[in-house]
Amino acid sequence: MPLPAHLQRNAGEFALTSATRIVADGIAQAEAQMLRDYLRPATGFELPVVTRDGANAIRLKLDRKPGSLGKEGYRLVSDARGVTITAADPAGLFYGVQTLRQMLPADIYRKAEVRRRWQLPAVSIEDQPRFGWRGSHLDTARHFMPKSFVLKHIELLAQNKMNVFHWHLTDDQGWRIEIKRFPLLTQVGAWRSETQLTPRPGDPPGLRYDGQPHGGYYTQEDIREVVAYAAARHITVVPEIEMPGHALAAIAAYPELGNQPGTKLPVGREWGVITQVFSPEENTVRFLRQVMDEVLALFPGQYIHVGGDECPKTEWAHSPAALARMKTLKLVPASTTPEDIQNYKDAQGKPAEHPALHQLQSWFIGQMDVYLAQHGRRLIGWDEILEGGLAQGATVMSWRGEEGGLKAANAGHDVVMTPERDTYLDYAQIPADTPGYREPPGARAVNTLDHVYAYEPLPASMPPELAKHVLGSQAQLWTEYMNGPREVEYMAWPRLLAMAEVLWTPKSLKDYAKFQQRLPSSLQRLDVQDVNYRTADGPRWPR
């Protein structure tokens, strides 16, 4: 899992024993040592990593000659004499190693010795991914997740050949990344007084709260550890620092960043779209660039996510500073009054947000785009960054359906397709009116395992020549209603297995019935690793 592009079962098997050697040289030795470390706990074998070939060996070979497998592809051949994994790049060797592990009994994932025979079948595999961006988003701003769980999640992604971890670190309800220049971001912004409770059917109207403080953050040392752990598994960590909306936690820490600089606000307790946003002033942009100075030092990947979604313009419409900025940028005539902005009507005469407000957000995002380009990075944001004009170097995550992705691709921009109906794993897994329903709460609609598996990242309406702009896709784990790791795992797995296959396996080989036949083996591996996945008939706890 995911299904290889080409797989042939041959006669025979290979027996892994204490006499087996791992053969590798040069930079392939890093993957060989990881394979050794993967195999040691359950087998008890101290398999040596050597450079000299021989019988009874697992061979990792780099072949730099131009070929058809690309950077992440590999060939794996096993027979009674051993296993040979060949790839053009260490990433391909790593994915071959993951396939090798899956060919062994599920006990190979245990952390203590299991006395048994270790055999894997004789096969010939030639494999490579369909898409280059195969990701999982995790929101740790709404509910803080311990570093140990983040590392576990990354390991599970790697086992299933996913290569992007999109880490949502800031939002209205919490700022989770240490910024040494601005310590109040975590001293104040990482903690909220209480949390809105999940609304349930039959609840009286009005919001309810749990009355319990909640918070936490990752130190810069924590971040470096996570990034290094992911990099060793060929996973790029994409941090998300939200702007200009979803900013209340930062504004609570530094009120001068908001549009009411003299007003002290609490970190958000409620879910949904909150009206407090960053002010569109030079000092705010400067502050965020200084934050990004430290972010860039922690995250070496190409992409930096700036959010850009769900930014209400109410405060800007009533802000003298925002109006002055719009005039300076010549987004509105110098004679424009606050009433002109606040009372704007569209062509049909209906009240609407003034176009200059969207252009102001585009200016804001554009400032960060220029900054990131100057530092050799690329900006990525949710599809609202299209409104008011797309920044020159921006990549778009299309979450409100496929339209944003189509528009961005038509304009020559790269896109990551993330339509919420197909890729959001905070959605419930079965309808609430199902007999015997006893699921954890889900947000909004229902997104079943088979629906995730049926997802196609290339829109049917997209011209073939634009397909090159679709980098891939990812699954979203928003945690408003996931209080901790067990809830996240329940919502993530096995739907993330389906997404992994969507993004790796050739479209022509996708078959949900055969996926279901292979699923029990994957679930055994999750069981061994204490993953709280959803079984076919729902929760594994009484209620």
C-alpha positions as a Python dict, from the first residue, in 0.01 Angstrom:
ca = {
    (1, 'M'): (0, 0, 0),
    (2, 'P'): (-6, 205, -216),
    (3, 'L'): (-29, -43, -504),
    (4, 'P'): (291, -46, -713),
    (5, 'A'): (277, 54, -1078),
    (6, 'H'): (403, -289, -1189),
    (7, 'L'): (418, -600, -970),
    (8, 'Q'): (482, -960, -1066),
    (9, 'R'): (467, -1246, -815),
    (10, 'N'): (733, -1509, -880),
    (11, 'A'): (792, -1857, -743),
    (12, 'G'): (978, -1889, -416),
    (13, 'E'): (1064, -1667, -123),
    (14, 'F'): (1356, -1503, 53),
    (15, 'A'): (1431, -1588, 415),
    (16, 'L'): (1572, -1304, 622),
    (17, 'T'): (1814, -1443, 882),
    (18, 'S'): (2084, -1324, 1117),
    (19, 'A'): (2334, -1404, 842),
    (20, 'T'): (2175, -1162, 596),
    (21, 'R'): (2385, -860, 501),
    (22, 'I'): (2280, -521, 372),
    (23, 'V'): (2498, -416, 80),
    (24, 'A'): (2535, -49, -5),
    (25, 'D'): (2801, 210, -66),
    (26, 'G'): (2828, 585, -101),
    (27, 'I'): (2518, 786, -20),
    (28, 'A'): (2306, 470, -43),
    (29, 'Q'): (2444, 377, 298),
    (30, 'A'): (2212, 622, 474),
    (31, 'E'): (1909, 429, 345),
    (32, 'A'): (2084, 100, 427),
    (33, 'Q'): (2138, 209, 786),
    (34, 'M'): (1773, 312, 814),
    (35, 'L'): (1670, -30, 680),
    (36, 'R'): (1895, -195, 938),
    (37, 'D'): (1738, 17, 1214),
    (38, 'Y'): (1388, -65, 1088),
    (39, 'L'): (1454, -441, 1091),
    (40, 'R'): (1655, -472, 1414),
    (41, 'P'): (1390, -438, 1690),
    (42, 'A'): (1149, -710, 1575),
    (43, 'T'): (1402, -955, 1430),
    (44, 'G'): (1675, -910, 1686),
    (45, 'F'): (1923, -929, 1398),
    (46, 'E'): (2225, -699, 1392),
    (47, 'L'): (2247, -695, 1014),
    (48, 'P'): (2581, -548, 902),
    (49, 'V'): (2592, -279, 635),
    (50, 'V'): (2875, -374, 400),
    (51, 'T'): (3006, -268, 62),
    (52, 'R'): (3099, -613, -72),
    (53, 'D'): (2824, -813, -240),
    (54, 'G'): (2746, -1178, -180),
    (55, 'A'): (2468, -1429, -130),
    (56, 'N'): (2190, -1382, 128),
    (57, 'A'): (2190, -1005, 97),
    (58, 'I'): (1964, -705, 62),
    (59, 'R'): (2130, -476, -192),
    (60, 'L'): (2058, -105, -226),
    (61, 'K'): (2195, 32, -550),
    (62, 'L'): (2192, 382, -695),
    (63, 'D'): (2184, 397, -1074),
    (64, 'R'): (2230, 757, -1186),
    (65, 'K'): (2185, 682, -1555),
    (66, 'P'): (1879, 850, -1709),
    (67, 'G'): (1581, 622, -1680),
    (68, 'S'): (1207, 611, -1661),
    (69, 'L'): (1165, 592, -1285),
    (70, 'G'): (1242, 953, -1193),
    (71, 'K'): (1364, 1075, -855),
    (72, 'E'): (1123, 871, -643),
    (73, 'G'): (1089, 553, -845),
    (74, 'Y'): (1256, 219, -770),
    (75, 'R'): (1291, -140, -885),
    (76, 'L'): (1273, -424, -636),
    (77, 'V'): (1356, -784, -724),
    (78, 'S'): (1351, -1060, -463),
    (79, 'D'): (1426, -1429, -493),
    (80, 'A'): (1574, -1703, -278),
    (81, 'R'): (1921, -1544, -296),
    (82, 'G'): (1822, -1200, -170),
    (83, 'V'): (1664, -865, -252),
    (84, 'T'): (1792, -593, -482),
    (85, 'I'): (1647, -241, -472),
    (86, 'T'): (1765, -6, -746),
    (87, 'A'): (1683, 363, -781),
    (88, 'A'): (1822, 682, -932),
    (89, 'D'): (1797, 874, -604),
    (90, 'P'): (1803, 794, -229),
    (91, 'A'): (1431, 878, -213),
    (92, 'G'): (1359, 590, -450),
    (93, 'L'): (1567, 354, -237),
    (94, 'F'): (1371, 467, 67),
    (95, 'Y'): (1039, 387, -98),
    (96, 'G'): (1175, 50, -203),
    (97, 'V'): (1264, -11, 162),
    (98, 'Q'): (904, 68, 262),
    (99, 'T'): (778, -185, 9),
    (100, 'L'): (1021, -443, 146),
    (101, 'R'): (890, -387, 498),
    (102, 'Q'): (532, -432, 382),
    (103, 'M'): (626, -765, 219),
    (104, 'L'): (731, -901, 559),
    (105, 'P'): (482, -1003, 830),
    (106, 'A'): (321, -712, 1016),
    (107, 'D'): (523, -805, 1326),
    (108, 'I'): (825, -641, 1157),
    (109, 'Y'): (685, -308, 1282),
    (110, 'R'): (711, -411, 1647),
    (111, 'K'): (965, -248, 1880),
    (112, 'A'): (1069, -569, 2057),
    (113, 'E'): (1195, -903, 1932),
    (114, 'V'): (945, -1150, 1788),
    (115, 'R'): (1071, -1506, 1753),
    (116, 'R'): (948, -1631, 1419),
    (117, 'R'): (1061, -1692, 1062),
    (118, 'W'): (1099, -1381, 854),
    (119, 'Q'): (1016, -1444, 490),
    (120, 'L'): (914, -1229, 198),
    (121, 'P'): (783, -1344, -139),
    (122, 'A'): (979, -1350, -463),
    (123, 'V'): (860, -1057, -674),
    (124, 'S'): (960, -817, -948),
    (125, 'I'): (841, -460, -890),
    (126, 'E'): (892, -146, -1094),
    (127, 'D'): (730, 151, -928),
    (128, 'Q'): (708, 528, -926),
    (129, 'P'): (457, 787, -804),
    (130, 'R'): (190, 948, -1017),
    (131, 'F'): (218, 1286, -841),
    (132, 'G'): (512, 1469, -685),
    (133, 'W'): (310, 1629, -401),
    (134, 'R'): (160, 1360, -177),
    (135, 'G'): (72, 1520, 149),
    (136, 'S'): (-97, 1527, 483),
    (137, 'H'): (-197, 1850, 653),
    (138, 'L'): (-220, 1856, 1033),
    (139, 'D'): (-370, 2143, 1231),
    (140, 'T'): (-195, 2173, 1567),
    (141, 'A'): (-319, 2528, 1628),
    (142, 'R'): (-680, 2447, 1719),
    (143, 'H'): (-570, 2161, 1943),
    (144, 'F'): (-205, 2127, 2035),
    (145, 'M'): (-58, 1785, 1959),
    (146, 'P'): (254, 1656, 2140),
    (147, 'K'): (578, 1633, 1945),
    (148, 'S'): (580, 1254, 1992),
    (149, 'F'): (255, 1228, 1801),
    (150, 'V'): (379, 1456, 1522),
    (151, 'L'): (679, 1226, 1480),
    (152, 'K'): (457, 917, 1480),
    (153, 'H'): (232, 1074, 1216),
    (154, 'I'): (532, 1152, 995),
    (155, 'E'): (659, 794, 1025),
    (156, 'L'): (320, 661, 917),
    (157, 'L'): (317, 897, 620),
    (158, 'A'): (661, 775, 517),
    (159, 'Q'): (556, 411, 539),
    (160, 'N'): (284, 486, 286),
    (161, 'K'): (512, 684, 51),
    (162, 'M'): (374, 1030, 123),
    (163, 'N'): (629, 1312, 98),
    (164, 'V'): (477, 1637, 229),
    (165, 'F'): (381, 1723, 587),
    (166, 'H'): (184, 2048, 590),
    (167, 'W'): (209, 2174, 949),
    (168, 'H'): (-59, 2427, 1045),
    (169, 'L'): (113, 2615, 1329),
    (170, 'T'): (-83, 2937, 1388),
    (171, 'D'): (-447, 3039, 1403),
    (172, 'D'): (-697, 3238, 1607),
    (173, 'Q'): (-700, 2976, 1881),
    (174, 'G'): (-327, 2928, 1928),
    (175, 'W'): (26, 3020, 1815),
    (176, 'R'): (238, 2705, 1830),
    (177, 'I'): (587, 2798, 1707),
    (178, 'E'): (851, 2968, 1922),
    (179, 'I'): (973, 3297, 1773),
    (180, 'K'): (1261, 3418, 1988),
    (181, 'R'): (1238, 3782, 1877),
    (182, 'F'): (872, 3795, 1984),
    (183, 'P'): (835, 3580, 2297),
    (184, 'L'): (477, 3689, 2370),
    (185, 'L'): (359, 3494, 2065),
    (186, 'T'): (398, 3180, 2274),
    (187, 'Q'): (385, 3323, 2627),
    (188, 'V'): (42, 3471, 2550),
    (189, 'G'): (-68, 3346, 2209),
    (190, 'A'): (-16, 2975, 2276),
    (191, 'W'): (-276, 2960, 2553),
    (192, 'R'): (-654, 3005, 2559),
    (193, 'S'): (-876, 3017, 2864),
    (194, 'E'): (-1125, 2755, 2744),
    (195, 'T'): (-1256, 2587, 2431),
    (196, 'Q'): (-1589, 2577, 2255),
    (197, 'L'): (-1754, 2238, 2295),
    (198, 'T'): (-1874, 2031, 2004),
    (199, 'P'): (-2240, 2098, 1926),
    (200, 'R'): (-2443, 1777, 1932),
    (201, 'P'): (-2792, 1701, 1803),
    (202, 'G'): (-3052, 1820, 2050),
    (203, 'D'): (-2826, 2072, 2224),
    (204, 'P'): (-2993, 2401, 2324),
    (205, 'P'): (-2899, 2704, 2113),
    (206, 'G'): (-2590, 2901, 2208),
    (207, 'L'): (-2224, 2823, 2256),
    (208, 'R'): (-2095, 2605, 2536),
    (209, 'Y'): (-1738, 2587, 2668),
    (210, 'D'): (-1534, 2328, 2854),
    (211, 'G'): (-1397, 2570, 3115),
    (212, 'Q'): (-1047, 2420, 3079),
    (213, 'P'): (-737, 2614, 2972),
    (214, 'H'): (-565, 2471, 2666),
    (215, 'G'): (-229, 2539, 2506),
    (216, 'G'): (123, 2444, 2417),
    (217, 'Y'): (386, 2520, 2157),
    (218, 'Y'): (692, 2377, 1986),
    (219, 'T'): (1032, 2517, 2074),
    (220, 'Q'): (1275, 2584, 1793),
    (221, 'E'): (1466, 2276, 1905),
    (222, 'D'): (1144, 2074, 1872),
    (223, 'I'): (1093, 2211, 1522),
    (224, 'R'): (1447, 2120, 1415),
    (225, 'E'): (1396, 1768, 1548),
    (226, 'V'): (1072, 1723, 1354),
    (227, 'V'): (1219, 1867, 1033),
    (228, 'A'): (1528, 1643, 1057),
    (229, 'Y'): (1315, 1336, 1133),
    (230, 'A'): (1097, 1410, 830),
    (231, 'A'): (1394, 1482, 602),
    (232, 'A'): (1548, 1144, 686),
    (233, 'R'): (1223, 994, 556),
    (234, 'H'): (1221, 1215, 242),
    (235, 'I'): (930, 1422, 370),
    (236, 'T'): (930, 1798, 326),
    (237, 'V'): (771, 1996, 610),
    (238, 'V'): (568, 2293, 486),
    (239, 'P'): (492, 2533, 774),
    (240, 'E'): (176, 2742, 768),
    (241, 'I'): (188, 3085, 933),
    (242, 'E'): (-160, 3232, 883),
    (243, 'M'): (-213, 3586, 750),
    (244, 'P'): (-384, 3827, 721),
    (245, 'G'): (-680, 3644, 877),
    (246, 'H'): (-685, 3371, 1143),
    (247, 'A'): (-455, 3601, 1339),
    (248, 'L'): (-625, 3656, 1677),
    (249, 'A'): (-366, 3462, 1882),
    (250, 'A'): (-89, 3687, 1748),
    (251, 'I'): (-297, 4002, 1800),
    (252, 'A'): (-374, 3894, 2157),
    (253, 'A'): (2, 3881, 2215),
    (254, 'Y'): (82, 4207, 2030),
    (255, 'P'): (-230, 4427, 2003),
    (256, 'E'): (-49, 4677, 1778),
    (257, 'L'): (-72, 4419, 1499),
    (258, 'G'): (-449, 4448, 1488),
    (259, 'N'): (-689, 4714, 1370),
    (260, 'Q'): (-774, 4824, 1725),
    (261, 'P'): (-422, 4875, 1863),
    (262, 'G'): (-536, 4999, 2203),
    (263, 'T'): (-765, 4703, 2265),
    (264, 'K'): (-645, 4395, 2453),
    (265, 'L'): (-810, 4083, 2309),
    (266, 'P'): (-807, 3723, 2436),
    (267, 'V'): (-685, 3425, 2233),
    (268, 'G'): (-981, 3279, 2045),
    (269, 'R'): (-1209, 3033, 2224),
    (270, 'E'): (-1460, 2976, 1943),
    (271, 'W'): (-1437, 2802, 1608),
    (272, 'G'): (-1529, 2952, 1274),
    (273, 'V'): (-1424, 3276, 1109),
    (274, 'I'): (-1320, 3546, 1358),
    (275, 'T'): (-1333, 3910, 1251),
    (276, 'Q'): (-1004, 4023, 1407),
    (277, 'V'): (-728, 4026, 1141),
    (278, 'F'): (-383, 4175, 1093),
    (279, 'S'): (-375, 4542, 1003),
    (280, 'P'): (-253, 4622, 649),
    (281, 'E'): (21, 4853, 770),
    (282, 'E'): (394, 4856, 712),
    (283, 'N'): (474, 4779, 1076),
    (284, 'T'): (260, 4463, 1060),
    (285, 'V'): (425, 4346, 738),
    (286, 'R'): (765, 4419, 892),
    (287, 'F'): (673, 4218, 1202),
    (288, 'L'): (566, 3919, 991),
    (289, 'R'): (882, 3935, 783),
    (290, 'Q'): (1083, 3924, 1105),
    (291, 'V'): (879, 3622, 1214),
    (292, 'M'): (953, 3464, 877),
    (293, 'D'): (1326, 3527, 925),
    (294, 'E'): (1315, 3269, 1204),
    (295, 'V'): (1069, 3041, 1022),
    (296, 'L'): (1298, 3018, 718),
    (297, 'A'): (1592, 2928, 940),
    (298, 'L'): (1393, 2633, 1076),
    (299, 'F'): (1229, 2503, 758),
    (300, 'P'): (1464, 2454, 461),
    (301, 'G'): (1193, 2343, 217),
    (302, 'Q'): (1099, 2541, -91),
    (303, 'Y'): (742, 2624, 11),
    (304, 'I'): (617, 2845, 294),
    (305, 'H'): (240, 2851, 348),
    (306, 'V'): (86, 3186, 447),
    (307, 'G'): (-278, 3080, 472),
    (308, 'G'): (-459, 3371, 312),
    (309, 'D'): (-802, 3213, 363),
    (310, 'E'): (-1118, 3336, 531),
    (311, 'C'): (-1002, 3690, 594),
    (312, 'P'): (-1307, 3903, 678),
    (313, 'K'): (-1265, 4265, 569),
    (314, 'T'): (-1499, 4419, 828),
    (315, 'E'): (-1221, 4575, 1034),
    (316, 'W'): (-1042, 4705, 726),
    (317, 'A'): (-1364, 4862, 599),
    (318, 'H'): (-1386, 5065, 921),
    (319, 'S'): (-1013, 5133, 965),
    (320, 'P'): (-872, 5480, 884),
    (321, 'A'): (-528, 5320, 849),
    (322, 'A'): (-659, 5066, 599),
    (323, 'L'): (-828, 5339, 397),
    (324, 'A'): (-508, 5542, 399),
    (325, 'R'): (-317, 5237, 275),
    (326, 'M'): (-569, 5184, -6),
    (327, 'K'): (-526, 5546, -112),
    (328, 'T'): (-147, 5524, -98),
    (329, 'L'): (-160, 5216, -321),
    (330, 'K'): (-408, 5396, -550),
    (331, 'L'): (-662, 5122, -503),
    (332, 'V'): (-925, 5391, -449),
    (333, 'P'): (-941, 5760, -543),
    (334, 'A'): (-803, 6008, -290),
    (335, 'S'): (-1157, 6140, -238),
    (336, 'T'): (-1289, 5802, -114),
    (337, 'T'): (-1461, 5820, 224),
    (338, 'P'): (-1508, 5547, 485),
    (339, 'E'): (-1876, 5543, 391),
    (340, 'D'): (-1787, 5466, 29),
    (341, 'I'): (-1607, 5153, 146),
    (342, 'Q'): (-1862, 5048, 405),
    (343, 'N'): (-2172, 5107, 191),
    (344, 'Y'): (-2045, 4958, -135),
    (345, 'K'): (-2297, 4772, -354),
    (346, 'D'): (-2230, 4534, -641),
    (347, 'A'): (-2361, 4564, -997),
    (348, 'Q'): (-2694, 4418, -885),
    (349, 'G'): (-2726, 4679, -611),
    (350, 'K'): (-2663, 4433, -328),
    (351, 'P'): (-2432, 4513, -34),
    (352, 'A'): (-2086, 4369, -98),
    (353, 'E'): (-1723, 4403, 4),
    (354, 'H'): (-1552, 4682, -185),
    (355, 'P'): (-1314, 4541, -453),
    (356, 'A'): (-1031, 4748, -306),
    (357, 'L'): (-1050, 4543, 13),
    (358, 'H'): (-966, 4230, -186),
    (359, 'Q'): (-691, 4417, -367),
    (360, 'L'): (-556, 4522, -28),
    (361, 'Q'): (-534, 4158, 77),
    (362, 'S'): (-359, 4083, -253),
    (363, 'W'): (-108, 4360, -173),
    (364, 'F'): (-54, 4209, 172),
    (365, 'I'): (12, 3861, 30),
    (366, 'G'): (225, 4015, -243),
    (367, 'Q'): (456, 4169, 17),
    (368, 'M'): (523, 3824, 159),
    (369, 'D'): (564, 3679, -191),
    (370, 'V'): (837, 3932, -268),
    (371, 'Y'): (1006, 3863, 67),
    (372, 'L'): (1005, 3487, 15),
    (373, 'A'): (1130, 3517, -343),
    (374, 'Q'): (1419, 3730, -219),
    (375, 'H'): (1510, 3444, 14),
    (376, 'G'): (1485, 3176, -255),
    (377, 'R'): (1150, 3039, -137),
    (378, 'R'): (801, 3010, -281),
    (379, 'L'): (475, 3127, -130),
    (380, 'I'): (179, 2893, -116),
    (381, 'G'): (-168, 2977, 13),
    (382, 'W'): (-533, 2877, 9),
    (383, 'D'): (-732, 2981, -297),
    (384, 'E'): (-855, 3310, -147),
    (385, 'I'): (-515, 3452, -243),
    (386, 'L'): (-656, 3463, -598),
    (387, 'E'): (-901, 3735, -495),
    (388, 'G'): (-778, 4079, -589),
    (389, 'G'): (-500, 3938, -809),
    (390, 'L'): (-255, 3651, -754),
    (391, 'A'): (98, 3725, -637),
    (392, 'Q'): (358, 3661, -906),
    (393, 'G'): (531, 3357, -756),
    (394, 'A'): (241, 3207, -565),
    (395, 'T'): (124, 2847, -566),
    (396, 'V'): (-244, 2787, -487),
    (397, 'M'): (-412, 2526, -269),
    (398, 'S'): (-761, 2496, -412),
    (399, 'W'): (-990, 2407, -120),
    (400, 'R'): (-1324, 2563, -217),
    (401, 'G'): (-1374, 2310, -494),
    (402, 'E'): (-1162, 2290, -810),
    (403, 'E'): (-1233, 2635, -953),
    (404, 'G'): (-942, 2808, -781),
    (405, 'G'): (-701, 2546, -907),
    (406, 'L'): (-831, 2576, -1262),
    (407, 'K'): (-805, 2953, -1253),
    (408, 'A'): (-451, 2946, -1114),
    (409, 'A'): (-334, 2685, -1366),
    (410, 'N'): (-484, 2887, -1650),
    (411, 'A'): (-274, 3180, -1529),
    (412, 'G'): (40, 2965, -1532),
    (413, 'H'): (62, 2900, -1157),
    (414, 'D'): (119, 2565, -989),
    (415, 'V'): (-161, 2424, -777),
    (416, 'V'): (-216, 2162, -509),
    (417, 'M'): (-571, 2032, -539),
    (418, 'T'): (-736, 2013, -196),
    (419, 'P'): (-1115, 2037, -249),
    (420, 'E'): (-1276, 2006, 91),
    (421, 'R'): (-1551, 1767, -17),
    (422, 'D'): (-1290, 1510, -120),
    (423, 'T'): (-980, 1572, 91),
    (424, 'Y'): (-1099, 1703, 430),
    (425, 'L'): (-1068, 1431, 693),
    (426, 'D'): (-1239, 1631, 965),
    (427, 'Y'): (-1560, 1537, 781),
    (428, 'A'): (-1765, 1259, 940),
    (429, 'Q'): (-1704, 908, 810),
    (430, 'I'): (-2068, 794, 807),
    (431, 'P'): (-2399, 988, 817),
    (432, 'A'): (-2523, 1082, 1163),
    (433, 'D'): (-2859, 911, 1096),
    (434, 'T'): (-2693, 570, 1046),
    (435, 'P'): (-2856, 311, 1278),
    (436, 'G'): (-2640, 256, 1585),
    (437, 'Y'): (-2439, 572, 1513),
    (438, 'R'): (-2168, 619, 1774),
    (439, 'E'): (-1898, 809, 1588),
    (440, 'P'): (-1680, 1092, 1717),
    (441, 'P'): (-1809, 1424, 1587),
    (442, 'G'): (-1720, 1530, 1236),
    (443, 'A'): (-1741, 1868, 1071),
    (444, 'R'): (-1995, 1955, 806),
    (445, 'A'): (-2054, 1679, 548),
    (446, 'V'): (-1961, 1311, 519),
    (447, 'N'): (-1645, 1187, 347),
    (448, 'T'): (-1636, 809, 337),
    (449, 'L'): (-1338, 584, 267),
    (450, 'D'): (-1466, 494, -79),
    (451, 'H'): (-1526, 860, -159),
    (452, 'V'): (-1166, 948, -73),
    (453, 'Y'): (-1044, 658, -285),
    (454, 'A'): (-1254, 777, -581),
    (455, 'Y'): (-1100, 1125, -575),
    (456, 'E'): (-920, 1234, -893),
    (457, 'P'): (-677, 1529, -852),
    (458, 'L'): (-685, 1621, -1222),
    (459, 'P'): (-1022, 1791, -1284),
    (460, 'A'): (-1215, 1651, -1578),
    (461, 'S'): (-1256, 2005, -1714),
    (462, 'M'): (-882, 2080, -1707),
    (463, 'P'): (-717, 2094, -2052),
    (464, 'P'): (-440, 1830, -2076),
    (465, 'E'): (-173, 2093, -2136),
    (466, 'L'): (-243, 2242, -1790),
    (467, 'A'): (-205, 1914, -1602),
    (468, 'K'): (166, 1990, -1552),
    (469, 'H'): (64, 2265, -1308),
    (470, 'V'): (-112, 2019, -1074),
    (471, 'L'): (162, 1920, -830),
    (472, 'G'): (-64, 1673, -653),
    (473, 'S'): (-291, 1675, -351),
    (474, 'Q'): (-308, 1614, 22),
    (475, 'A'): (-555, 1527, 297),
    (476, 'Q'): (-656, 1791, 554),
    (477, 'L'): (-686, 1721, 929),
    (478, 'W'): (-846, 2025, 1093),
    (479, 'T'): (-867, 1967, 1467),
    (480, 'E'): (-1148, 2183, 1602),
    (481, 'Y'): (-1326, 1866, 1709),
    (482, 'M'): (-1022, 1643, 1758),
    (483, 'N'): (-902, 1690, 2115),
    (484, 'G'): (-591, 1474, 2094),
    (485, 'P'): (-388, 1216, 1902),
    (486, 'R'): (-639, 929, 1937),
    (487, 'E'): (-914, 1140, 1778),
    (488, 'V'): (-680, 1252, 1499),
    (489, 'E'): (-582, 894, 1421),
    (490, 'Y'): (-943, 783, 1415),
    (491, 'M'): (-1027, 1048, 1157),
    (492, 'A'): (-706, 999, 956),
    (493, 'W'): (-680, 623, 913),
    (494, 'P'): (-759, 435, 696),
    (495, 'R'): (-870, 729, 481),
    (496, 'L'): (-506, 842, 452),
    (497, 'L'): (-427, 498, 308),
    (498, 'A'): (-682, 568, 36),
    (499, 'M'): (-532, 911, -32),
    (500, 'A'): (-182, 764, -50),
    (501, 'E'): (-296, 527, -323),
    (502, 'V'): (-479, 804, -510),
    (503, 'L'): (-155, 1001, -530),
    (504, 'W'): (94, 722, -596),
    (505, 'T'): (-74, 451, -804),
    (506, 'P'): (-148, 493, -1178),
    (507, 'K'): (-509, 592, -1233),
    (508, 'S'): (-565, 289, -1455),
    (509, 'L'): (-481, 53, -1167),
    (510, 'K'): (-714, 205, -909),
    (511, 'D'): (-977, -47, -803),
    (512, 'Y'): (-1166, 2, -478),
    (513, 'A'): (-1268, -363, -446),
    (514, 'K'): (-905, -475, -472),
    (515, 'F'): (-802, -193, -235),
    (516, 'Q'): (-1043, -340, 21),
    (517, 'Q'): (-888, -684, -29),
    (518, 'R'): (-542, -543, 49),
    (519, 'L'): (-663, -322, 334),
    (520, 'P'): (-656, -585, 614),
    (521, 'S'): (-278, -622, 581),
    (522, 'S'): (-235, -247, 617),
    (523, 'L'): (-465, -242, 918),
    (524, 'Q'): (-256, -515, 1080),
    (525, 'R'): (47, -288, 1044),
    (526, 'L'): (-149, -3, 1205),
    (527, 'D'): (-257, -236, 1488),
    (528, 'V'): (105, -328, 1562),
    (529, 'Q'): (192, 42, 1579),
    (530, 'D'): (-99, 126, 1813),
    (531, 'V'): (-284, 345, 1564),
    (532, 'N'): (-643, 418, 1661),
    (533, 'Y'): (-788, 375, 1312),
    (534, 'R'): (-1156, 345, 1227),
    (535, 'T'): (-1264, -14, 1167),
    (536, 'A'): (-1525, -102, 905),
    (537, 'D'): (-1799, -106, 1168),
    (538, 'G'): (-1690, 202, 1359),
    (539, 'P'): (-1530, 276, 1697),
    (540, 'R'): (-1362, 3, 1896),
    (541, 'W'): (-1489, 131, 2227),
    (542, 'P'): (-1827, 91, 2403),
    (543, 'R'): (-2055, 388, 2429),
}
